[in-house]
Amino acid sequence: MLTAYIDTAMNRARSEFLPGDGIWYAEIPELPGVWADGLSEEACLQRLREVLEEWVTLRLAQQLPLPAILVGF
């Protein structure tokens, strides 16, 4: 179930190259504070998944709900 949540959230990720900084930036708009950066898009998205997994673990440990992730919007 958590894998499905994480996979769905990652499908909502938005990434962009920031030419002024020379790095990639990615975030999941529905999950404030879940973002990452990296030297390549692949590295950035890999780090984003790690951040998301840590974020989910922390929310569950604090007994906070996980926000709904809408599919297809």
VODREN-417936 format. One record per residue: chain; residue in one letter; residue number from 1; x, y, z of N, C-alpha, C in turn. Coordinates in nm, 4 decimals. Layout:
N
<ch=A aa=A i=NUM n.x=X n.y=Y n.z=Z ca.x=X ca.y=Y ca.z=Z c.x=X c.y=Y c.z=Z>
...
END
This chain:
73
<ch=A aa=M i=1 n.x=0.0822 n.y=-0.1193 n.z=0.0000 ca.x=0.0000 ca.y=0.0000 ca.z=0.0000 c.x=0.0870 c.y=0.1263 c.z=0.0000>
<ch=A aa=L i=2 n.x=0.1906 n.y=0.1283 n.z=0.0828 ca.x=0.2784 ca.y=0.2454 ca.z=0.0843 c.x=0.3557 c.y=0.2582 c.z=-0.0460>
<ch=A aa=T i=3 n.x=0.3933 n.y=0.1461 n.z=-0.1040 ca.x=0.4632 ca.y=0.1506 ca.z=-0.2326 c.x=0.3734 c.y=0.2123 c.z=-0.3383>
<ch=A aa=A i=4 n.x=0.2457 n.y=0.1770 n.z=-0.3379 ca.x=0.1512 ca.y=0.2338 ca.z=-0.4345 c.x=0.1360 c.y=0.3844 c.z=-0.4125>
<ch=A aa=Y i=5 n.x=0.1295 n.y=0.4271 n.z=-0.2863 ca.x=0.1185 ca.y=0.5696 ca.z=-0.2556 c.x=0.2415 c.y=0.6441 c.z=-0.3067>
<ch=A aa=I i=6 n.x=0.3588 n.y=0.5896 n.z=-0.2792 ca.x=0.4836 ca.y=0.6533 ca.z=-0.3215 c.x=0.4939 c.y=0.6564 c.z=-0.4736>
<ch=A aa=D i=7 n.x=0.4590 n.y=0.5466 n.z=-0.5390 ca.x=0.4631 ca.y=0.5433 ca.z=-0.6859 c.x=0.3664 c.y=0.6444 c.z=-0.7458>
<ch=A aa=T i=8 n.x=0.2455 n.y=0.6532 n.z=-0.6894 ca.x=0.1464 ca.y=0.7495 ca.z=-0.7385 c.x=0.1958 c.y=0.8921 c.z=-0.7185>
<ch=A aa=A i=9 n.x=0.2519 n.y=0.9196 n.z=-0.6019 ca.x=0.3051 ca.y=1.0534 ca.z=-0.5750 c.x=0.4188 c.y=1.0868 c.z=-0.6706>
<ch=A aa=M i=10 n.x=0.5069 n.y=0.9917 n.z=-0.6958 ca.x=0.6187 ca.y=1.0161 ca.z=-0.7878 c.x=0.5691 c.y=1.0429 c.z=-0.9299>
<ch=A aa=N i=11 n.x=0.4571 n.y=0.9832 n.z=-0.9673 ca.x=0.3994 ca.y=1.0106 ca.z=-1.0993 c.x=0.3490 c.y=1.1537 c.z=-1.1096>
<ch=A aa=R i=12 n.x=0.3268 n.y=1.2198 n.z=-0.9962 ca.x=0.2815 ca.y=1.3593 ca.z=-0.9938 c.x=0.3990 c.y=1.4571 c.z=-0.9835>
<ch=A aa=A i=13 n.x=0.5201 n.y=1.4047 n.z=-0.9728 ca.x=0.6382 ca.y=1.4902 ca.z=-0.9574 c.x=0.6570 c.y=1.5799 c.z=-1.0790>
<ch=A aa=R i=14 n.x=0.7034 n.y=1.6992 n.z=-1.0528 ca.x=0.7363 ca.y=1.7957 ca.z=-1.1577 c.x=0.8841 c.y=1.8294 c.z=-1.1426>
<ch=A aa=S i=15 n.x=0.9557 n.y=1.8252 n.z=-1.2537 ca.x=1.0980 ca.y=1.8582 ca.z=-1.2474 c.x=1.1315 c.y=1.9617 c.z=-1.3534>
<ch=A aa=E i=16 n.x=1.2347 n.y=2.0389 n.z=-1.3251 ca.x=1.2802 ca.y=2.1390 ca.z=-1.4209 c.x=1.4286 c.y=2.1656 c.z=-1.3991>
<ch=A aa=F i=17 n.x=1.4937 n.y=2.2040 n.z=-1.5069 ca.x=1.6343 ca.y=2.2418 ca.z=-1.4994 c.x=1.6421 c.y=2.3894 c.z=-1.4672>
<ch=A aa=L i=18 n.x=1.7247 n.y=2.4248 n.z=-1.3707 ca.x=1.7448 ca.y=2.5644 ca.z=-1.3314 c.x=1.8787 c.y=2.6102 c.z=-1.3878>
<ch=A aa=P i=19 n.x=1.8775 n.y=2.6724 n.z=-1.5065 ca.x=2.0037 ca.y=2.7055 ca.z=-1.5727 c.x=2.0922 c.y=2.7999 c.z=-1.4923>
<ch=A aa=G i=20 n.x=2.0336 n.y=2.8911 n.z=-1.4178 ca.x=2.1136 ca.y=2.9836 ca.z=-1.3384 c.x=2.1945 c.y=2.9141 c.z=-1.2302>
<ch=A aa=D i=21 n.x=2.1398 n.y=2.8038 n.z=-1.1803 ca.x=2.2069 ca.y=2.7270 ca.z=-1.0750 c.x=2.2785 c.y=2.6044 c.z=-1.1299>
<ch=A aa=G i=22 n.x=2.2441 n.y=2.5656 n.z=-1.2520 ca.x=2.3052 ca.y=2.4479 ca.z=-1.3131 c.x=2.2620 c.y=2.3164 c.z=-1.2506>
<ch=A aa=I i=23 n.x=2.1415 n.y=2.3149 n.z=-1.1918 ca.x=2.0915 ca.y=2.1934 ca.z=-1.1269 c.x=1.9477 c.y=2.1653 c.z=-1.1696>
<ch=A aa=W i=24 n.x=1.9044 n.y=2.0438 n.z=-1.1411 ca.x=1.7651 ca.y=2.0048 ca.z=-1.1586 c.x=1.6932 c.y=2.0209 c.z=-1.0256>
<ch=A aa=Y i=25 n.x=1.5659 n.y=2.0594 n.z=-1.0323 ca.x=1.4801 ca.y=2.0750 ca.z=-0.9150 c.x=1.3533 c.y=1.9949 c.z=-0.9397>
<ch=A aa=A i=26 n.x=1.3053 n.y=1.9239 n.z=-0.8393 ca.x=1.1812 ca.y=1.8474 ca.z=-0.8523 c.x=1.1000 c.y=1.8601 c.z=-0.7244>
<ch=A aa=E i=27 n.x=0.9691 n.y=1.8553 n.z=-0.7409 ca.x=0.8787 ca.y=1.8614 ca.z=-0.6271 c.x=0.7527 c.y=1.7833 c.z=-0.6585>
<ch=A aa=I i=28 n.x=0.6765 n.y=1.7559 n.z=-0.5550 ca.x=0.5445 ca.y=1.6963 ca.z=-0.5700 c.x=0.4478 c.y=1.8021 c.z=-0.5192>
<ch=A aa=P i=29 n.x=0.3760 n.y=1.8696 n.z=-0.6105 ca.x=0.2960 ca.y=1.9859 ca.z=-0.5722 c.x=0.1965 c.y=1.9614 c.z=-0.4583>
<ch=A aa=E i=30 n.x=0.1386 n.y=1.8424 n.z=-0.4522 ca.x=0.0394 ca.y=1.8134 ca.z=-0.3483 c.x=0.1008 c.y=1.7922 c.z=-0.2103>
<ch=A aa=L i=31 n.x=0.2325 n.y=1.7814 n.z=-0.2042 ca.x=0.2995 ca.y=1.7504 ca.z=-0.0775 c.x=0.4014 c.y=1.8596 c.z=-0.0444>
<ch=A aa=P i=32 n.x=0.3567 n.y=1.9680 n.z=0.0188 ca.x=0.4477 ca.y=2.0778 ca.z=0.0513 c.x=0.5682 c.y=2.0294 c.z=0.1319>
<ch=A aa=G i=33 n.x=0.6840 n.y=2.0757 n.z=0.0918 ca.x=0.8066 ca.y=2.0389 ca.z=0.1605 c.x=0.8760 c.y=1.9170 c.z=0.1036>
<ch=A aa=V i=34 n.x=0.8098 n.y=1.8475 n.z=0.0101 ca.x=0.8712 ca.y=1.7304 ca.z=-0.0533 c.x=0.9335 c.y=1.7774 c.z=-0.1841>
<ch=A aa=W i=35 n.x=1.0638 n.y=1.8006 n.z=-0.1801 ca.x=1.1368 ca.y=1.8494 ca.z=-0.2975 c.x=1.2801 c.y=1.7994 c.z=-0.2900>
<ch=A aa=A i=36 n.x=1.3479 n.y=1.8091 n.z=-0.4035 ca.x=1.4885 ca.y=1.7680 ca.z=-0.4099 c.x=1.5558 c.y=1.8396 c.z=-0.5252>
<ch=A aa=D i=37 n.x=1.6889 n.y=1.8367 n.z=-0.5240 ca.x=1.7647 ca.y=1.8874 ca.z=-0.6377 c.x=1.8800 c.y=1.7924 c.z=-0.6657>
<ch=A aa=G i=38 n.x=1.9379 n.y=1.8072 n.z=-0.7828 ca.x=2.0485 ca.y=1.7200 ca.z=-0.8206 c.x=2.1157 c.y=1.7677 c.z=-0.9474>
<ch=A aa=L i=39 n.x=2.2307 n.y=1.7103 n.z=-0.9759 ca.x=2.3075 ca.y=1.7508 ca.z=-1.0938 c.x=2.2499 c.y=1.6958 c.z=-1.2236>
<ch=A aa=S i=40 n.x=2.1690 n.y=1.5900 n.z=-1.2143 ca.x=2.1005 ca.y=1.5361 ca.z=-1.3319 c.x=1.9543 c.y=1.5150 c.z=-1.2942>
<ch=A aa=E i=41 n.x=1.8687 n.y=1.5046 n.z=-1.3948 ca.x=1.7274 ca.y=1.4810 ca.z=-1.3649 c.x=1.7097 c.y=1.3462 c.z=-1.2947>
<ch=A aa=E i=42 n.x=1.7831 n.y=1.2459 n.z=-1.3403 ca.x=1.7737 ca.y=1.1131 ca.z=-1.2790 c.x=1.8133 c.y=1.1172 c.z=-1.1316>
<ch=A aa=A i=43 n.x=1.9242 n.y=1.1832 n.z=-1.1008 ca.x=1.9695 ca.y=1.1939 ca.z=-0.9616 c.x=1.8693 c.y=1.2732 c.z=-0.8782>
<ch=A aa=C i=44 n.x=1.8141 n.y=1.3764 n.z=-0.9370 ca.x=1.7165 ca.y=1.4597 ca.z=-0.8677 c.x=1.5917 c.y=1.3787 c.z=-0.8325>
<ch=A aa=L i=45 n.x=1.5401 n.y=1.3025 n.z=-0.9284 ca.x=1.4200 ca.y=1.2232 ca.z=-0.9038 c.x=1.4475 c.y=1.1084 c.z=-0.8066>
<ch=A aa=Q i=46 n.x=1.5657 n.y=1.0527 n.z=-0.8112 ca.x=1.6024 ca.y=0.9482 ca.z=-0.7148 c.x=1.6037 c.y=1.0064 c.z=-0.5737>
<ch=A aa=R i=47 n.x=1.6621 n.y=1.1245 n.z=-0.5600 ca.x=1.6650 ca.y=1.1914 ca.z=-0.4294 c.x=1.5237 c.y=1.2288 c.z=-0.3854>
<ch=A aa=L i=48 n.x=1.4388 n.y=1.2713 n.z=-0.4800 ca.x=1.3006 ca.y=1.3053 ca.z=-0.4467 c.x=1.2285 c.y=1.1838 c.z=-0.3889>
<ch=A aa=R i=49 n.x=1.2489 n.y=1.0665 n.z=-0.4478 ca.x=1.1866 ca.y=0.9444 ca.z=-0.3950 c.x=1.2351 c.y=0.9179 c.z=-0.2522>
<ch=A aa=E i=50 n.x=1.3635 n.y=0.9373 n.z=-0.2263 ca.x=1.4172 ca.y=0.9180 ca.z=-0.0910 c.x=1.3537 c.y=1.0158 c.z=0.0074>
<ch=A aa=V i=51 n.x=1.3420 n.y=1.1416 n.z=-0.0340 ca.x=1.2795 ca.y=1.2436 ca.z=0.0512 c.x=1.1341 c.y=1.2055 c.z=0.0787>
<ch=A aa=L i=52 n.x=1.0633 n.y=1.1619 n.z=-0.0247 ca.x=0.9235 ca.y=1.1218 ca.z=-0.0092 c.x=0.9106 c.y=1.0045 c.z=0.0880>
<ch=A aa=E i=53 n.x=0.9964 n.y=0.9049 n.z=0.0744 ca.x=0.9919 ca.y=0.7894 ca.z=0.1650 c.x=1.0159 c.y=0.8326 c.z=0.3096>
<ch=A aa=E i=54 n.x=1.1111 n.y=0.9226 n.z=0.3307 ca.x=1.1387 ca.y=0.9739 ca.z=0.4654 c.x=1.0202 c.y=1.0546 c.z=0.5176>
<ch=A aa=W i=55 n.x=0.9586 n.y=1.1333 n.z=0.4304 ca.x=0.8436 ca.y=1.2161 ca.z=0.4668 c.x=0.7263 c.y=1.1279 c.z=0.5089>
<ch=A aa=V i=56 n.x=0.6985 n.y=1.0222 n.z=0.4312 ca.x=0.5902 ca.y=0.9292 ca.z=0.4641 c.x=0.6179 c.y=0.8626 c.z=0.5986>
<ch=A aa=T i=57 n.x=0.7394 n.y=0.8156 n.z=0.6187 ca.x=0.7766 ca.y=0.7504 ca.z=0.7445 c.x=0.7562 c.y=0.8441 c.z=0.8632>
<ch=A aa=L i=58 n.x=0.7973 n.y=0.9684 n.z=0.8485 ca.x=0.7823 ca.y=1.0667 ca.z=0.9557 c.x=0.6353 c.y=1.0938 c.z=0.9851>
<ch=A aa=R i=59 n.x=0.5545 n.y=1.1118 n.z=0.8809 ca.x=0.4110 ca.y=1.1382 ca.z=0.9015 c.x=0.3449 c.y=1.0217 c.z=0.9739>
<ch=A aa=L i=60 n.x=0.3777 n.y=0.9000 n.z=0.9337 ca.x=0.3183 ca.y=0.7832 ca.z=0.9990 c.x=0.3644 c.y=0.7721 c.z=1.1441>
<ch=A aa=A i=61 n.x=0.4911 n.y=0.8005 n.z=1.1703 ca.x=0.5434 ca.y=0.7954 ca.z=1.3068 c.x=0.4745 c.y=0.8981 c.z=1.3966>
<ch=A aa=Q i=62 n.x=0.4362 n.y=1.0111 n.z=1.3375 ca.x=0.3678 ca.y=1.1163 ca.z=1.4127 c.x=0.2163 c.y=1.0986 c.z=1.4105>
<ch=A aa=Q i=63 n.x=0.1707 n.y=0.9877 n.z=1.3537 ca.x=0.0283 ca.y=0.9552 ca.z=1.3414 c.x=-0.0491 c.y=1.0646 c.z=1.2685>
<ch=A aa=L i=64 n.x=0.0135 n.y=1.1203 n.z=1.1659 ca.x=-0.0510 ca.y=1.2202 ca.z=1.0812 c.x=-0.1003 c.y=1.1521 c.z=0.9543>
<ch=A aa=P i=65 n.x=-0.2117 n.y=1.1989 n.z=0.8994 ca.x=-0.2629 ca.y=1.1362 ca.z=0.7774 c.x=-0.1759 c.y=1.1705 c.z=0.6567>
<ch=A aa=L i=66 n.x=-0.1806 n.y=1.0830 n.z=0.5592 ca.x=-0.1144 ca.y=1.1099 ca.z=0.4316 c.x=-0.2156 c.y=1.1783 c.z=0.3404>
<ch=A aa=P i=67 n.x=-0.1806 n.y=1.2924 n.z=0.2819 ca.x=-0.2732 ca.y=1.3601 ca.z=0.1917 c.x=-0.3086 c.y=1.2718 c.z=0.0718>
<ch=A aa=A i=68 n.x=-0.4299 n.y=1.2881 n.z=0.0240 ca.x=-0.4726 ca.y=1.2152 ca.z=-0.0956 c.x=-0.3936 c.y=1.2651 c.z=-0.2155>
<ch=A aa=I i=69 n.x=-0.3581 n.y=1.1732 n.z=-0.3021 ca.x=-0.2891 ca.y=1.2069 ca.z=-0.4265 c.x=-0.3863 c.y=1.1776 c.z=-0.5397>
<ch=A aa=L i=70 n.x=-0.4240 n.y=1.2800 n.z=-0.6134 ca.x=-0.5177 ca.y=1.2626 ca.z=-0.7237 c.x=-0.4454 c.y=1.2092 c.z=-0.8459>
<ch=A aa=V i=71 n.x=-0.5060 n.y=1.1145 n.z=-0.9110 ca.x=-0.4476 ca.y=1.0528 ca.z=-1.0298 c.x=-0.5125 c.y=1.1138 c.z=-1.1530>
<ch=A aa=G i=72 n.x=-0.4299 n.y=1.1494 n.z=-1.2505 ca.x=-0.4823 ca.y=1.1961 ca.z=-1.3779 c.x=-0.5157 c.y=1.3430 c.z=-1.3862>
<ch=A aa=F i=73 n.x=-0.4770 n.y=1.4212 n.z=-1.2871 ca.x=-0.5060 ca.y=1.5650 ca.z=-1.2920 c.x=-0.3807 c.y=1.6437 c.z=-1.3152>
END
